[in-house]
Amino acid sequence: MKTKIRYIRQEAGISQGDLAKKVNVSRQTISALENGRYNPSLVLAYKITKVLGCPHIEDLFSFDDEDLK
Protein backbone atom coordinates (compact mmCIF):
# COMPACT_ATOMS: atom_id res chain seq x y z
CA MET A 1 0.00 0.00 0.00
CA LYS A 2 1.27 3.45 -0.86
CA THR A 3 0.57 6.39 1.37
CA LYS A 4 0.85 10.17 1.27
CA ILE A 5 0.65 10.51 5.06
CA ARG A 6 4.14 11.95 5.48
CA TYR A 7 3.71 14.58 2.77
CA ILE A 8 0.27 15.75 3.93
CA ARG A 9 1.23 15.57 7.62
CA GLN A 10 4.31 17.73 7.03
CA GLU A 11 2.34 20.19 4.90
CA ALA A 12 -0.12 20.51 7.80
CA GLY A 13 2.73 21.06 10.28
CA ILE A 14 1.81 18.02 12.37
CA SER A 15 4.51 15.82 13.92
CA GLN A 16 4.35 12.04 13.90
CA GLY A 17 3.84 12.13 17.66
CA ASP A 18 0.95 14.59 17.45
CA LEU A 19 -0.77 12.57 14.73
CA ALA A 20 -0.25 9.39 16.73
CA LYS A 21 -1.89 10.93 19.81
CA LYS A 22 -4.86 12.17 17.81
CA VAL A 23 -5.57 8.73 16.34
CA ASN A 24 -4.59 6.79 19.48
CA VAL A 25 -1.60 4.82 18.17
CA SER A 26 2.15 4.96 18.82
CA ARG A 27 4.53 7.24 16.95
CA GLN A 28 6.22 4.06 15.70
CA THR A 29 2.94 3.01 14.05
CA ILE A 30 2.78 6.31 12.16
CA SER A 31 6.41 5.85 11.09
CA ALA A 32 5.69 2.30 9.89
CA LEU A 33 2.66 3.53 7.93
CA GLU A 34 4.68 6.29 6.29
CA ASN A 35 7.41 3.84 5.32
CA GLY A 36 5.05 1.20 3.94
CA ARG A 37 5.86 -1.37 6.62
CA TYR A 38 2.33 -1.52 8.03
CA ASN A 39 -1.15 -1.46 6.53
CA PRO A 40 -3.74 0.26 8.71
CA SER A 41 -7.15 -1.04 9.63
CA LEU A 42 -10.02 0.69 7.89
CA VAL A 43 -10.88 2.47 11.14
CA LEU A 44 -7.32 3.78 11.56
CA ALA A 45 -7.15 4.87 7.91
CA TYR A 46 -10.43 6.75 8.38
CA LYS A 47 -9.20 8.46 11.56
CA ILE A 48 -5.94 9.57 9.94
CA THR A 49 -7.83 10.85 6.90
CA LYS A 50 -10.11 12.97 9.08
CA VAL A 51 -7.31 14.34 11.30
CA LEU A 52 -5.31 15.38 8.23
CA GLY A 53 -8.38 17.05 6.72
CA CYS A 54 -8.61 14.92 3.60
CA PRO A 55 -12.08 14.37 2.13
CA HIS A 56 -11.45 10.74 1.08
CA ILE A 57 -9.35 7.80 2.28
CA GLU A 58 -8.11 7.46 -1.30
CA ASP A 59 -6.43 10.86 -0.92
CA LEU A 60 -3.97 9.26 1.52
CA PHE A 61 -3.86 5.56 0.65
CA SER A 62 -3.60 3.74 -2.66
CA PHE A 63 -3.19 0.15 -3.73
CA ASP A 64 -1.22 -1.23 -6.61
CA ASP A 65 -1.56 -4.68 -8.17
CA GLU A 66 1.11 -6.13 -5.87
CA ASP A 67 -0.92 -5.23 -2.78
CA LEU A 68 -3.84 -7.30 -4.02
CA LYS A 69 -1.88 -10.56 -4.44
PQR file with spaces between the fields and no chain letter, atoms N, CA, C, O and H, PARSE charges and radii, in Angstrom:
ATOM       1  N    MET     1       0.850   -1.167    0.000 -0.4000 1.5000
ATOM       2  CA   MET     1       0.000    0.000    0.000 -0.0000 2.0000
ATOM       3  C    MET     1       0.901    1.237    0.000  0.5500 1.7000
ATOM       4  O    MET     1       1.888    1.314    0.732 -0.5500 1.4000
ATOM       5  N    LYS     2       0.536    2.176   -0.825 -0.4000 1.5000
ATOM       6  CA   LYS     2       1.267    3.447   -0.864 -0.0000 2.0000
ATOM       7  C    LYS     2       0.485    4.474   -0.060  0.5500 1.7000
ATOM       8  O    LYS     2      -0.743    4.425    0.018 -0.5500 1.4000
ATOM       9  H    LYS     2      -0.265    2.114   -1.420  0.4000 1.0000
ATOM      10  N    THR     3       1.217    5.396    0.530 -0.4000 1.5000
ATOM      11  CA   THR     3       0.571    6.392    1.371 -0.0000 2.0000
ATOM      12  C    THR     3       1.197    7.769    1.177  0.5500 1.7000
ATOM      13  O    THR     3       2.388    7.890    0.887 -0.5500 1.4000
ATOM      14  H    THR     3       2.214    5.436    0.466  0.4000 1.0000
ATOM      15  N    LYS     4       0.388    8.788    1.340 -0.4000 1.5000
ATOM      16  CA   LYS     4       0.850   10.170    1.274 -0.0000 2.0000
ATOM      17  C    LYS     4       0.808   10.810    2.660  0.5500 1.7000
ATOM      18  O    LYS     4       0.811   12.035    2.783 -0.5500 1.4000
ATOM      19  H    LYS     4      -0.579    8.690    1.575  0.4000 1.0000
ATOM      20  N    ILE     5       0.768    9.984    3.692 -0.4000 1.5000
ATOM      21  CA   ILE     5       0.647   10.508    5.058 -0.0000 2.0000
ATOM      22  C    ILE     5       1.770   11.492    5.368  0.5500 1.7000
ATOM      23  O    ILE     5       1.511   12.603    5.830 -0.5500 1.4000
ATOM      24  H    ILE     5       0.765    8.989    3.592  0.4000 1.0000
ATOM      25  N    ARG     6       3.007   11.092    5.118 -0.4000 1.5000
ATOM      26  CA   ARG     6       4.145   11.947    5.480 -0.0000 2.0000
ATOM      27  C    ARG     6       4.031   13.314    4.808  0.5500 1.7000
ATOM      28  O    ARG     6       4.168   14.345    5.466 -0.5500 1.4000
ATOM      29  H    ARG     6       3.217   10.190    4.743  0.4000 1.0000
ATOM      30  N    TYR     7       3.783   13.320    3.513 -0.4000 1.5000
ATOM      31  CA   TYR     7       3.708   14.578    2.774 -0.0000 2.0000
ATOM      32  C    TYR     7       2.597   15.481    3.317  0.5500 1.7000
ATOM      33  O    TYR     7       2.829   16.661    3.583 -0.5500 1.4000
ATOM      34  H    TYR     7       3.672   12.482    2.979  0.4000 1.0000
ATOM      35  N    ILE     8       1.406   14.934    3.479 -0.4000 1.5000
ATOM      36  CA   ILE     8       0.274   15.745    3.933 -0.0000 2.0000
ATOM      37  C    ILE     8       0.446   16.152    5.388  0.5500 1.7000
ATOM      38  O    ILE     8       0.096   17.270    5.765 -0.5500 1.4000
ATOM      39  H    ILE     8       1.218   13.976    3.263  0.4000 1.0000
ATOM      40  N    ARG     9       0.983   15.256    6.206 -0.4000 1.5000
ATOM      41  CA   ARG     9       1.230   15.574    7.617 -0.0000 2.0000
ATOM      42  C    ARG     9       2.218   16.726    7.741  0.5500 1.7000
ATOM      43  O    ARG     9       1.996   17.657    8.515 -0.5500 1.4000
ATOM      44  H    ARG     9       1.268   14.348    5.899  0.4000 1.0000
ATOM      45  N    GLN    10       3.312   16.665    6.978 -0.4000 1.5000
ATOM      46  CA   GLN    10       4.312   17.726    7.034 -0.0000 2.0000
ATOM      47  C    GLN    10       3.753   19.040    6.501  0.5500 1.7000
ATOM      48  O    GLN    10       4.038   20.103    7.053 -0.5500 1.4000
ATOM      49  H    GLN    10       3.493   15.909    6.349  0.4000 1.0000
ATOM      50  N    GLU    11       2.962   18.977    5.439 -0.4000 1.5000
ATOM      51  CA   GLU    11       2.337   20.188    4.900 -0.0000 2.0000
ATOM      52  C    GLU    11       1.424   20.843    5.936  0.5500 1.7000
ATOM      53  O    GLU    11       1.299   22.067    5.987 -0.5500 1.4000
ATOM      54  H    GLU    11       2.730   18.113    4.991  0.4000 1.0000
ATOM      55  N    ALA    12       0.787   20.007    6.762 -0.4000 1.5000
ATOM      56  CA   ALA    12      -0.121   20.515    7.797 -0.0000 2.0000
ATOM      57  C    ALA    12       0.628   20.944    9.056  0.5500 1.7000
ATOM      58  O    ALA    12       0.028   21.514    9.967 -0.5500 1.4000
ATOM      59  H    ALA    12       0.888   19.013    6.720  0.4000 1.0000
ATOM      60  N    GLY    13       1.940   20.675    9.115 -0.4000 1.5000
ATOM      61  CA   GLY    13       2.732   21.056   10.280 -0.0000 2.0000
ATOM      62  C    GLY    13       2.465   20.195   11.502  0.5500 1.7000
ATOM      63  O    GLY    13       2.575   20.664   12.634 -0.5500 1.4000
ATOM      64  H    GLY    13       2.427   20.212    8.374  0.4000 1.0000
ATOM      65  N    ILE    14       2.116   18.943   11.276 -0.4000 1.5000
ATOM      66  CA   ILE    14       1.812   18.016   12.371 -0.0000 2.0000
ATOM      67  C    ILE    14       2.954   17.015   12.498  0.5500 1.7000
ATOM      68  O    ILE    14       3.379   16.435   11.499 -0.5500 1.4000
ATOM      69  H    ILE    14       2.026   18.562   10.356  0.4000 1.0000
ATOM      70  N    SER    15       3.450   16.805   13.701 -0.4000 1.5000
ATOM      71  CA   SER    15       4.514   15.821   13.923 -0.0000 2.0000
ATOM      72  C    SER    15       3.930   14.413   13.952  0.5500 1.7000
ATOM      73  O    SER    15       2.724   14.230   14.118 -0.5500 1.4000
ATOM      74  H    SER    15       3.105   17.275   14.513  0.4000 1.0000
ATOM      75  N    GLN    16       4.799   13.429   13.791 -0.4000 1.5000
ATOM      76  CA   GLN    16       4.348   12.040   13.899 -0.0000 2.0000
ATOM      77  C    GLN    16       3.725   11.794   15.267  0.5500 1.7000
ATOM      78  O    GLN    16       2.694   11.130   15.375 -0.5500 1.4000
ATOM      79  H    GLN    16       5.778   13.577   13.657  0.4000 1.0000
ATOM      80  N    GLY    17       4.345   12.324   16.300 -0.4000 1.5000
ATOM      81  CA   GLY    17       3.838   12.133   17.656 -0.0000 2.0000
ATOM      82  C    GLY    17       2.461   12.733   17.855  0.5500 1.7000
ATOM      83  O    GLY    17       1.593   12.124   18.479 -0.5500 1.4000
ATOM      84  H    GLY    17       5.182   12.863   16.212  0.4000 1.0000
ATOM      85  N    ASP    18       2.262   13.938   17.320 -0.4000 1.5000
ATOM      86  CA   ASP    18       0.955   14.586   17.449 -0.0000 2.0000
ATOM      87  C    ASP    18      -0.124   13.813   16.702  0.5500 1.7000
ATOM      88  O    ASP    18      -1.227   13.625   17.216 -0.5500 1.4000
ATOM      89  H    ASP    18       2.968   14.434   16.813  0.4000 1.0000
ATOM      90  N    LEU    19       0.193   13.367   15.492 -0.4000 1.5000
ATOM      91  CA   LEU    19      -0.773   12.574   14.730 -0.0000 2.0000
ATOM      92  C    LEU    19      -1.090   11.279   15.467  0.5500 1.7000
ATOM      93  O    LEU    19      -2.248   10.871   15.552 -0.5500 1.4000
ATOM      94  H    LEU    19       1.089   13.521   15.075  0.4000 1.0000
ATOM      95  N    ALA    20      -0.063   10.642   15.996 -0.4000 1.5000
ATOM      96  CA   ALA    20      -0.253    9.388   16.733 -0.0000 2.0000
ATOM      97  C    ALA    20      -1.207    9.580   17.915  0.5500 1.7000
ATOM      98  O    ALA    20      -2.101    8.763   18.136 -0.5500 1.4000
ATOM      99  H    ALA    20       0.878   10.974   15.927  0.4000 1.0000
ATOM     100  N    LYS    21      -1.016   10.657   18.668 -0.4000 1.5000
ATOM     101  CA   LYS    21      -1.889   10.927   19.811 -0.0000 2.0000
ATOM     102  C    LYS    21      -3.327   11.142   19.374  0.5500 1.7000
ATOM     103  O    LYS    21      -4.257   10.661   20.022 -0.5500 1.4000
ATOM     104  H    LYS    21      -0.290   11.321   18.489  0.4000 1.0000
ATOM     105  N    LYS    22      -3.509   11.861   18.282 -0.4000 1.5000
ATOM     106  CA   LYS    22      -4.859   12.172   17.814 -0.0000 2.0000
ATOM     107  C    LYS    22      -5.623   10.954   17.315  0.5500 1.7000
ATOM     108  O    LYS    22      -6.854   10.929   17.356 -0.5500 1.4000
ATOM     109  H    LYS    22      -2.754   12.251   17.756  0.4000 1.0000
ATOM     110  N    VAL    23      -4.893    9.939   16.842 -0.4000 1.5000
ATOM     111  CA   VAL    23      -5.567    8.728   16.344 -0.0000 2.0000
ATOM     112  C    VAL    23      -5.359    7.530   17.269  0.5500 1.7000
ATOM     113  O    VAL    23      -5.741    6.405   16.947 -0.5500 1.4000
ATOM     114  H    VAL    23      -3.894    9.959   16.808  0.4000 1.0000
ATOM     115  N    ASN    24      -4.741    7.795   18.434 -0.4000 1.5000
ATOM     116  CA   ASN    24      -4.591    6.786   19.484 -0.0000 2.0000
ATOM     117  C    ASN    24      -3.742    5.573   19.077  0.5500 1.7000
ATOM     118  O    ASN    24      -4.123    4.424   19.300 -0.5500 1.4000
ATOM     119  H    ASN    24      -4.431    8.709   18.697  0.4000 1.0000
ATOM     120  N    VAL    25      -2.581    5.863   18.474 -0.4000 1.5000
ATOM     121  CA   VAL    25      -1.599    4.824   18.173 -0.0000 2.0000
ATOM     122  C    VAL    25      -0.230    5.350   18.598  0.5500 1.7000
ATOM     123  O    VAL    25      -0.112    6.496   19.032 -0.5500 1.4000
ATOM     124  H    VAL    25      -2.271    6.797   18.292  0.4000 1.0000
ATOM     125  N    SER    26       0.802    4.519   18.475 -0.4000 1.5000
ATOM     126  CA   SER    26       2.154    4.964   18.819 -0.0000 2.0000
ATOM     127  C    SER    26       2.775    5.741   17.662  0.5500 1.7000
ATOM     128  O    SER    26       2.340    5.628   16.517 -0.5500 1.4000
ATOM     129  H    SER    26       0.706    3.588   18.122  0.4000 1.0000
ATOM     130  N    ARG    27       3.792    6.525   17.978 -0.4000 1.5000
ATOM     131  CA   ARG    27       4.530    7.236   16.946 -0.0000 2.0000
ATOM     132  C    ARG    27       5.180    6.244   15.989  0.5500 1.7000
ATOM     133  O    ARG    27       5.301    6.510   14.793 -0.5500 1.4000
ATOM     134  H    ARG    27       4.146    6.616   18.909  0.4000 1.0000
ATOM     135  N    GLN    28       5.597    5.099   16.523 -0.4000 1.5000
ATOM     136  CA   GLN    28       6.220    4.062   15.700 -0.0000 2.0000
ATOM     137  C    GLN    28       5.232    3.525   14.655  0.5500 1.7000
ATOM     138  O    GLN    28       5.634    3.173   13.546 -0.5500 1.4000
ATOM     139  H    GLN    28       5.498    4.883   17.495  0.4000 1.0000
ATOM     140  N    THR    29       3.954    3.463   15.005 -0.4000 1.5000
ATOM     141  CA   THR    29       2.940    3.010   14.052 -0.0000 2.0000
ATOM     142  C    THR    29       2.830    4.000   12.906  0.5500 1.7000
ATOM     143  O    THR    29       2.738    3.593   11.747 -0.5500 1.4000
ATOM     144  H    THR    29       3.628    3.749   15.907  0.4000 1.0000
ATOM     145  N    ILE    30       2.837    5.287   13.207 -0.4000 1.5000
ATOM     146  CA   ILE    30       2.776    6.308   12.156 -0.0000 2.0000
ATOM     147  C    ILE    30       4.008    6.200   11.264  0.5500 1.7000
ATOM     148  O    ILE    30       3.899    6.282   10.041 -0.5500 1.4000
ATOM     149  H    ILE    30       2.912    5.617   14.148  0.4000 1.0000
ATOM     150  N    SER    31       5.172    6.018   11.867 -0.4000 1.5000
ATOM     151  CA   SER    31       6.405    5.853   11.094 -0.0000 2.0000
ATOM     152  C    SER    31       6.315    4.637   10.176  0.5500 1.7000
ATOM     153  O    SER    31       6.687    4.714    9.006 -0.5500 1.4000
ATOM     154  H    SER    31       5.261    5.951   12.861  0.4000 1.0000
ATOM     155  N    ALA    32       5.826    3.524   10.698 -0.4000 1.5000
ATOM     156  CA   ALA    32       5.691    2.299    9.895 -0.0000 2.0000
ATOM     157  C    ALA    32       4.708    2.504    8.742  0.5500 1.7000
ATOM     158  O    ALA    32       4.938    2.014    7.636 -0.5500 1.4000
ATOM     159  H    ALA    32       5.523    3.461   11.649  0.4000 1.0000
ATOM     160  N    LEU    33       3.623    3.221    8.994 -0.4000 1.5000
ATOM     161  CA   LEU    33       2.663    3.526    7.926 -0.0000 2.0000
ATOM     162  C    LEU    33       3.321    4.362    6.842  0.5500 1.7000
ATOM     163  O    LEU    33       3.177    4.073    5.654 -0.5500 1.4000
ATOM     164  H    LEU    33       3.436    3.619    9.892  0.4000 1.0000
ATOM     165  N    GLU    34       4.039    5.393    7.246 -0.4000 1.5000
ATOM     166  CA   GLU    34       4.676    6.290    6.286 -0.0000 2.0000
ATOM     167  C    GLU    34       5.730    5.584    5.450  0.5500 1.7000
ATOM     168  O    GLU    34       5.974    5.962    4.304 -0.5500 1.4000
ATOM     169  H    GLU    34       4.156    5.628    8.211  0.4000 1.0000
ATOM     170  N    ASN    35       6.355    4.563    6.019 -0.4000 1.5000
ATOM     171  CA   ASN    35       7.414    3.842    5.318 -0.0000 2.0000
ATOM     172  C    ASN    35       6.928    2.566    4.637  0.5500 1.7000
ATOM     173  O    ASN    35       7.732    1.790    4.121 -0.5500 1.4000
ATOM     174  H    ASN    35       6.156    4.257    6.950  0.4000 1.0000
ATOM     175  N    GLY    36       5.611    2.349    4.635 -0.4000 1.5000
ATOM     176  CA   GLY    36       5.046    1.196    3.941 -0.0000 2.0000
ATOM     177  C    GLY    36       5.289   -0.145    4.607  0.5500 1.7000
ATOM     178  O    GLY    36       5.187   -1.187    3.960 -0.5500 1.4000
ATOM     179  H    GLY    36       4.958    2.979    5.054  0.4000 1.0000
ATOM     180  N    ARG    37       5.609   -0.132    5.897 -0.4000 1.5000
ATOM     181  CA   ARG    37       5.863   -1.372    6.620 -0.0000 2.0000
ATOM     182  C    ARG    37       4.630   -1.892    7.354  0.5500 1.7000
ATOM     183  O    ARG    37       4.676   -2.957    7.970 -0.5500 1.4000
ATOM     184  H    ARG    37       5.692    0.714    6.423  0.4000 1.0000
ATOM     185  N    TYR    38       3.535   -1.149    7.289 -0.4000 1.5000
ATOM     186  CA   TYR    38       2.334   -1.516    8.034 -0.0000 2.0000
ATOM     187  C    TYR    38       1.114   -1.012    7.265  0.5500 1.7000
ATOM     188  O    TYR    38       1.094    0.125    6.793 -0.5500 1.4000
ATOM     189  H    TYR    38       3.497   -0.284    6.788  0.4000 1.0000
ATOM     190  N    ASN    39       0.109   -1.861    7.146 -0.4000 1.5000
ATOM     191  CA   ASN    39      -1.148   -1.457    6.534 -0.0000 2.0000
ATOM     192  C    ASN    39      -2.167   -1.216    7.641  0.5500 1.7000
ATOM     193  O    ASN    39      -2.362   -2.075    8.501 -0.5500 1.4000
ATOM     194  H    ASN    39       0.126   -2.784    7.530  0.4000 1.0000
ATOM     195  N    PRO    40      -2.812   -0.066    7.628 -0.5600 1.5000
ATOM     196  CA   PRO    40      -3.740    0.258    8.713  0.2800 2.0000
ATOM     197  C    PRO    40      -5.069   -0.469    8.570  0.5500 1.7000
ATOM     198  O    PRO    40      -5.446   -0.914    7.486 -0.5500 1.4000
ATOM     199  N    SER    41      -5.760   -0.575    9.687 -0.4000 1.5000
ATOM     200  CA   SER    41      -7.147   -1.044    9.634 -0.0000 2.0000
ATOM     201  C    SER    41      -7.959    0.043    8.941  0.5500 1.7000
ATOM     202  O    SER    41      -7.498    1.175    8.795 -0.5500 1.4000
ATOM     203  H    SER    41      -5.454   -0.214   10.567  0.4000 1.0000
ATOM     204  N    LEU    42      -9.145   -0.300    8.523 -0.4000 1.5000
ATOM     205  CA   LEU    42     -10.015    0.688    7.886 -0.0000 2.0000
ATOM     206  C    LEU    42     -10.349    1.807    8.862  0.5500 1.7000
ATOM     207  O    LEU    42     -10.411    2.974    8.473 -0.5500 1.4000
ATOM     208  H    LEU    42      -9.519   -1.220    8.641  0.4000 1.0000
ATOM     209  N    VAL    43     -10.564    1.462   10.117 -0.4000 1.5000
ATOM     210  CA   VAL    43     -10.878    2.467   11.140 -0.0000 2.0000
ATOM     211  C    VAL    43      -9.710    3.435   11.312  0.5500 1.7000
ATOM     212  O    VAL    43      -9.919    4.647   11.356 -0.5500 1.4000
ATOM     213  H    VAL    43     -10.514    0.515   10.433  0.4000 1.0000
ATOM     214  N    LEU    44      -8.485    2.919   11.409 -0.4000 1.5000
ATOM     215  CA   LEU    44      -7.317    3.784   11.564 -0.0000 2.0000
ATOM     216  C    LEU    44      -7.127    4.654   10.324  0.5500 1.7000
ATOM     217  O    LEU    44      -6.839    5.844   10.449 -0.5500 1.4000
ATOM     218  H    LEU    44      -8.315    1.934   11.373  0.4000 1.0000
ATOM     219  N    ALA    45      -7.279    4.090    9.148 -0.4000 1.5000
ATOM     220  CA   ALA    45      -7.151    4.867    7.913 -0.0000 2.0000
ATOM     221  C    ALA    45      -8.166    6.007    7.903  0.5500 1.7000
ATOM     222  O    ALA    45      -7.839    7.127    7.511 -0.5500 1.4000
ATOM     223  H    ALA    45      -7.513    3.123    9.046  0.4000 1.0000
ATOM     224  N    TYR    46      -9.382    5.729    8.327 -0.4000 1.5000
ATOM     225  CA   TYR    46     -10.426    6.753    8.378 -0.0000 2.0000
ATOM     226  C    TYR    46     -10.060    7.863    9.365  0.5500 1.7000
ATOM     227  O    TYR    46     -10.211    9.046    9.061 -0.5500 1.4000
ATOM     228  H    TYR    46      -9.647    4.819    8.646  0.4000 1.0000
ATOM     229  N    LYS    47      -9.577    7.475   10.551 -0.4000 1.5000
ATOM     230  CA   LYS    47      -9.200    8.464   11.560 -0.0000 2.0000
ATOM     231  C    LYS    47      -8.086    9.377   11.058  0.5500 1.7000
ATOM     232  O    LYS    47      -8.156   10.595   11.221 -0.5500 1.4000
ATOM     233  H    LYS    47      -9.454    6.514   10.799  0.4000 1.0000
ATOM     234  N    ILE    48      -7.058    8.789   10.447 -0.4000 1.5000
ATOM     235  CA   ILE    48      -5.941    9.573    9.938 -0.0000 2.0000
ATOM     236  C    ILE    48      -6.426   10.523    8.843  0.5500 1.7000
ATOM     237  O    ILE    48      -6.024   11.686    8.797 -0.5500 1.4000
ATOM     238  H    ILE    48      -7.001    7.799   10.315  0.4000 1.0000
ATOM     239  N    THR    49      -7.278   10.025    7.977 -0.4000 1.5000
ATOM     240  CA   THR    49      -7.833   10.849    6.903 -0.0000 2.0000
ATOM     241  C    THR    49      -8.546   12.066    7.465  0.5500 1.7000
ATOM     242  O    THR    49      -8.356   13.180    6.976 -0.5500 1.4000
ATOM     243  H    THR    49      -7.604    9.080    8.014  0.4000 1.0000
ATOM     244  N    LYS    50      -9.361   11.862    8.485 -0.4000 1.5000
ATOM     245  CA   LYS    50     -10.113   12.970    9.079 -0.0000 2.0000
ATOM     246  C    LYS    50      -9.192   13.955    9.804  0.5500 1.7000
ATOM     247  O    LYS    50      -9.364   15.166    9.670 -0.5500 1.4000
ATOM     248  H    LYS    50      -9.515   10.958    8.882  0.4000 1.0000
ATOM     249  N    VAL    51      -8.226   13.457   10.564 -0.4000 1.5000
ATOM     250  CA   VAL    51      -7.311   14.341   11.296 -0.0000 2.0000
ATOM     251  C    VAL    51      -6.504   15.204   10.333  0.5500 1.7000
ATOM     252  O    VAL    51      -6.242   16.373   10.614 -0.5500 1.4000
ATOM     253  H    VAL    51      -8.087   12.473   10.673  0.4000 1.0000
ATOM     254  N    LEU    52      -6.110   14.630    9.199 -0.4000 1.5000
ATOM     255  CA   LEU    52      -5.308   15.382    8.229 -0.0000 2.0000
ATOM     256  C    LEU    52      -6.172   16.226    7.294  0.5500 1.7000
ATOM     257  O    LEU    52      -5.648   16.912    6.416 -0.5500 1.4000
ATOM     258  H    LEU    52      -6.324   13.680    8.970  0.4000 1.0000
ATOM     259  N    GLY    53      -7.480   16.178    7.476 -0.4000 1.5000
ATOM     260  CA   GLY    53      -8.375   17.045    6.719 -0.0000 2.0000
ATOM     261  C    GLY    53      -8.584   16.657    5.272  0.5500 1.7000
ATOM     262  O    GLY    53      -8.910   17.502    4.438 -0.5500 1.4000
ATOM     263  H    GLY    53      -7.905   15.621    8.189  0.4000 1.0000
ATOM     264  N    CYS    54      -8.397   15.383    4.970 -0.4000 1.5000
ATOM     265  CA   CYS    54      -8.614   14.917    3.600 -0.0000 2.0000
ATOM     266  C    CYS    54     -10.066   14.458    3.443  0.5500 1.7000
ATOM     267  O    CYS    54     -10.620   13.839    4.351 -0.5500 1.4000
ATOM     268  H    CYS    54      -8.132   14.697    5.647  0.4000 1.0000
ATOM     269  N    PRO    55     -10.676   14.754    2.309 -0.5600 1.5000
ATOM     270  CA   PRO    55     -12.075   14.371    2.131  0.2800 2.0000
ATOM     271  C    PRO    55     -12.293   12.871    1.919  0.5500 1.7000
ATOM     272  O    PRO    55     -13.374   12.360    2.213 -0.5500 1.4000
ATOM     273  N    HIS    56     -11.277   12.155    1.409 -0.4000 1.5000
ATOM     274  CA   HIS    56     -11.450   10.736    1.080 -0.0000 2.0000
ATOM     275  C    HIS    56     -10.229    9.931    1.507  0.5500 1.7000
ATOM     276  O    HIS    56      -9.104   10.427    1.461 -0.5500 1.4000
ATOM     277  H    HIS    56     -10.399   12.570    1.170  0.4000 1.0000
ATOM     278  N    ILE    57     -10.453    8.699    1.919 -0.4000 1.5000
ATOM     279  CA   ILE    57      -9.353    7.802    2.281 -0.0000 2.0000
ATOM     280  C    ILE    57      -8.392    7.654    1.101  0.5500 1.7000
ATOM     281  O    ILE    57      -7.178    7.569    1.290 -0.5500 1.4000
ATOM     282  H    ILE    57     -11.367    8.296    1.957  0.4000 1.0000
ATOM     283  N    GLU    58      -8.934    7.623   -0.106 -0.4000 1.5000
ATOM     284  CA   GLU    58      -8.109    7.455   -1.302 -0.0000 2.0000
ATOM     285  C    GLU    58      -7.130    8.615   -1.510  0.5500 1.7000
ATOM     286  O    GLU    58      -6.173    8.487   -2.273 -0.5500 1.4000
ATOM     287  H    GLU    58      -9.920    7.692   -0.260  0.4000 1.0000
ATOM     288  N    ASP    59      -7.366    9.740   -0.837 -0.4000 1.5000
ATOM     289  CA   ASP    59      -6.433   10.863   -0.917 -0.0000 2.0000
ATOM     290  C    ASP    59      -5.128   10.554   -0.192  0.5500 1.7000
ATOM     291  O    ASP    59      -4.098   11.163   -0.483 -0.5500 1.4000
ATOM     292  H    ASP    59      -8.144    9.844   -0.217  0.4000 1.0000
ATOM     293  N    LEU    60      -5.163    9.619    0.744 -0.4000 1.5000
ATOM     294  CA   LEU    60      -3.969    9.256    1.522 -0.0000 2.0000
ATOM     295  C    LEU    60      -3.410    7.889    1.176  0.5500 1.7000
ATOM     296  O    LEU    60      -2.197    7.688    1.218 -0.5500 1.4000
ATOM     297  H    LEU    60      -6.000    9.125    0.980  0.4000 1.0000
ATOM     298  N    PHE    61      -4.272    6.952    0.838 -0.4000 1.5000
ATOM     299  CA   PHE    61      -3.858    5.564    0.645 -0.0000 2.0000
ATOM     300  C    PHE    61      -4.215    5.094   -0.752  0.5500 1.7000
ATOM     301  O    PHE    61      -5.284    5.411   -1.274 -0.5500 1.4000
ATOM     302  H    PHE    61      -5.258    7.115    0.804  0.4000 1.0000
ATOM     303  N    SER    62      -3.301    4.327   -1.360 -0.4000 1.5000
ATOM     304  CA   SER    62      -3.605    3.743   -2.663 -0.0000 2.0000
ATOM     305  C    SER    62      -3.001    2.342   -2.738  0.5500 1.7000
ATOM     306  O    SER    62      -1.993    2.040   -2.099 -0.5500 1.4000
ATOM     307  H    SER    62      -2.433    4.069   -0.936  0.4000 1.0000
ATOM     308  N    PHE    63      -3.642    1.511   -3.526 -0.4000 1.5000
ATOM     309  CA   PHE    63      -3.192    0.149   -3.733 -0.0000 2.0000
ATOM     310  C    PHE    63      -2.594    0.036   -5.136  0.5500 1.7000
ATOM     311  O    PHE    63      -2.995    0.744   -6.059 -0.5500 1.4000
ATOM     312  H    PHE    63      -4.461    1.756   -4.045  0.4000 1.0000
ATOM     313  N    ASP    64      -1.639   -0.858   -5.269 -0.4000 1.5000
ATOM     314  CA   ASP    64      -1.224   -1.232   -6.613 -0.0000 2.0000
ATOM     315  C    ASP    64      -1.485   -2.731   -6.754  0.5500 1.7000
ATOM     316  O    ASP    64      -1.916   -3.375   -5.798 -0.5500 1.4000
ATOM     317  H    ASP    64      -1.313   -1.433   -4.519  0.4000 1.0000
ATOM     318  N    ASP    65      -1.232   -3.281   -7.914 -0.4000 1.5000
ATOM     319  CA   ASP    65      -1.556   -4.682   -8.167 -0.0000 2.0000
ATOM     320  C    ASP    65      -0.837   -5.624   -7.212  0.5500 1.7000
ATOM     321  O    ASP    65      -1.386   -6.668   -6.861 -0.5500 1.4000
ATOM     322  H    ASP    65      -0.882   -2.758   -8.691  0.4000 1.0000
ATOM     323  N    GLU    66       0.365   -5.289   -6.786 -0.4000 1.5000
ATOM     324  CA   GLU    66       1.114   -6.130   -5.866 -0.0000 2.0000
ATOM     325  C    GLU    66       0.443   -6.256   -4.509  0.5500 1.7000
ATOM     326  O    GLU    66       0.543   -7.299   -3.862 -0.5500 1.4000
ATOM     327  H    GLU    66       0.812   -4.440   -7.071  0.4000 1.0000
ATOM     328  N    ASP    67      -0.236   -5.212   -4.075 -0.4000 1.5000
ATOM     329  CA   ASP    67      -0.921   -5.235   -2.781 -0.0000 2.0000
ATOM     330  C    ASP    67      -2.102   -6.190   -2.775  0.5500 1.7000
ATOM     331  O    ASP    67      -2.519   -6.661   -1.717 -0.5500 1.4000
ATOM     332  H    ASP    67      -0.317   -4.365   -4.600  0.4000 1.0000
ATOM     333  N    LEU    68      -2.636   -6.474   -3.939 -0.4000 1.5000
ATOM     334  CA   LEU    68      -3.842   -7.301   -4.022 -0.0000 2.0000
ATOM     335  C    LEU    68      -3.523   -8.777   -4.196  0.5500 1.7000
ATOM     336  O    LEU    68      -4.442   -9.594   -4.266 -0.5500 1.4000
ATOM     337  H    LEU    68      -2.298   -6.091   -4.798  0.4000 1.0000
ATOM     338  N    LYS    69      -2.259   -9.141   -4.266 -0.4000 1.5000
ATOM     339  CA   LYS    69      -1.882  -10.556   -4.439 -0.0000 2.0000
ATOM     340  C    LYS    69      -1.786  -11.261   -3.121  0.5500 1.7000
ATOM     341  O    LYS    69      -1.481  -12.453   -3.079 -0.5500 1.4000
ATOM     342  H    LYS    69      -1.513   -8.478   -4.208  0.4000 1.0000
